[in-house]
Each structure stands twice: as structure tokens, then as C-alpha cells.
């Protein structure tokens, strides 16, 4: 099952966690969302991201935008 989880912090940071998407498909799925959220500050692939393609993979991306960008 593919899931995208977003945590929005009071200071405007958004943490995005993706699970259930194999390989580089994760970046394709999240690219449009990240473009709307703002600048990607950190991209931290999990160990599953680098695992064999037979294993489901996940990654975490933090983005931040100022309220004036909304």
C-alpha cells in the first residue's frame, strides 16, 4: 500500500514521509507536491530506499515555505 504522510509544523516546515513506493518512483510521485510546498531542505532516504527493488521502500523529505508564499 502506497502512503504519503505530511506533518506541518507551526514554523511552516513540512515533513513528508513516503512508504510503499519502490525505487525512483517515489521522487516522481512527490515532485509536484514538493514544488507546491516550497524549497526542499533535507532529503533523507531510509535504508529501505536502497534495498532490493523487491522490497517496499520509503523516504523522508522536509520542506519549508514562508506564509507569504501561500
N, C-alpha and C positions, 0 to 999 in steps of 0.2 A: 504494500500500500504506500503510495506516494503522499508525503505530507510536507507542508511548509508552515512553520510556526514563527510568529513575529512577536517580539516583546518590545514595546515602545516605552522608553524611559522619560521621566519628566524633563530632562535636559534636551530632548529631541533625538537622542540616539535610538536606533532601531537595531535589534538583534534578530537575525534571520537564521533559522535552523531548518535544514532540509534533510529529510530521511526518505529512503526508499527509491532513490533515483540513481541509476547506475552510470558511472563514468562521467564524461564531459557533458552529458545531457543535463546535469544539474545546472551548469552555467547557462545553458540555452534556455532553460525553464525560468530562471531567476533574472536574466538580463533586463528584461523590460520592467520588472518590478523595481530592481535596483536603480535603474535610470530615473524612475519617478521619485524614489525615496531620497536620492542625493548621492553625495560622494561616498564611495566605499573606502572606509578607513582601514579595515583589517579583514583579511580572508584567511580563515584557519581551517583547512581541510582536516577532517578526522582520519584516524587510521583506516577506517572503512573506505574512505575515498581512494586510497592507494592499494586496497585489497584487490584480489582477483575479480574480474567482471562478473563472475557467478555470484558474488556476494553483494548484497544491497549496500549502498554507500550513502554517506551523509556528510554535510559540511556546515560550518557556521560562518556567517558574514555579518559584520557590523557596519551599519551605515549611519550617517548623521546629516541632518539638514536643519537649517535655521527656520524659525517660524515664518520669517519673511519670504521664504522660498515656496510656501504653500500657496 
